[in-house]
Amino acid sequence: MRGYTMHKDDYRSRLRRIEGQVRGLQRMIDDDEYCIDVLTQIASVSKALQGVGLGLLDQHLRHCVRHATDEGDGPYDDKIHEAVAAVERLLKA
């Protein structure tokens, strides 16, 4: 079971809202909206996606890494490396 399974509906809901924001961005471009307004909405979508990513990372650490810790050193190290790589990707985005 994935760490986010218990919160899957919340994540789905948040991603649907983000999807709506992206559609709104497309409409803004189609309607030749002011550049700064489009950029502001892009920043909003980016922050919303970062929030989802941080939530998933939190669940990964609380569930997957904790579970690996209970099973011994090998999987634990792998999960830590995965988490660090995920943080690096989030920071680059």
FIBAPA-499295 format. One record per residue (C-alpha): residue in three letters; x negated, y, z. Coordinates in pm, whole numbers, padded with zeros to 5 digits, always signed. Example, Ala and Ser with C-alpha at 12.3 -4.5 7.8 and 13.67 -1.06 7.14 Angstrom:
! FIBAPA-499295
Ala-01230-00450+00780Ser-01367-00106+00714
! end
This chain:
! FIBAPA-499295
Met+00000+00000+00000Arg-00128+00345-00093Gly-00174+00604+00178Tyr+00075+00843+00018Thr+00353+00586-00022Met+00546+00713+00280His+00541+01067+00134Lys+00597+00970-00230Asp+00932+01151-00257Asp+00775+01470-00120Tyr+00492+01452-00372Arg+00732+01381-00657Ser+00942+01680-00556Arg+00642+01910-00536Leu+00515+01790-00874Arg+00857+01849-01031Arg+00851+02206-00900Ile+00502+02250-01047Glu+00625+02106-01375Gly+00901+02368-01373Gln+00643+02639-01310Val+00440+02517-01609Arg+00751+02525-01828Gly+00808+02878-01702Leu+00455+02966-01811Gln+00530+02832-02158Arg+00842+03050-02174Met+00640+03350-02058Ile+00397+03297-02345Asp+00683+03245-02592Asp+00844+03568-02467Asp+00515+03765-02489Glu+00519+03848-02118Tyr+00254+04077-01971Cys-00087+03905-01942Ile-00133+03978-01573Asp+00206+03825-01492Val+00109+03507-01680Leu-00226+03494-01501Thr-00052+03538-01166Gln+00173+03241-01241Ile-00126+03033-01354Ala-00292+03105-01020Ser+00027+02999-00843Val+00042+02669-01033Ser-00326+02606-00964Lys-00277+02662-00591Ala+00026+02435-00588Leu-00172+02156-00756Gln-00457+02207-00511Gly-00206+02170-00229Val-00089+01837-00369Gly-00450+01727-00412Leu-00541+01821-00056Gly-00236+01640+00075Leu-00334+01326-00113Leu-00691+01357+00011Asp-00563+01390+00367Gln-00353+01076+00325His-00650+00894+00172Leu-00866+00975+00470Arg-00597+00895+00725His-00486+00570+00562Cys-00738+00421+00320Val-01057+00522+00498Arg-00913+00432+00838His-00804+00093+00702Ala-01151+00034+00555Thr-01306+00122+00892Asp-01102-00149+01057Glu-01232-00402+00804Gly-01604-00335+00845Asp-01891-00125+00711Gly-01891-00215+00337Pro-01552-00085+00229Tyr-01581+00209+00470Asp-01889+00345+00294Asp-01721+00303-00044Lys-01413+00493+00073Ile-01626+00775+00216His-01811+00809-00115Glu-01478+00813-00300Ala-01347+01085-00070Val-01659+01299-00109Ala-01639+01265-00489Ala-01270+01364-00476Val-01354+01673-00269Glu-01624+01766-00521Arg-01373+01738-00807Leu-01117+01949-00620Leu-01375+02218-00549Lys-01483+02232-00914Ala-01126+02275-01035
! end
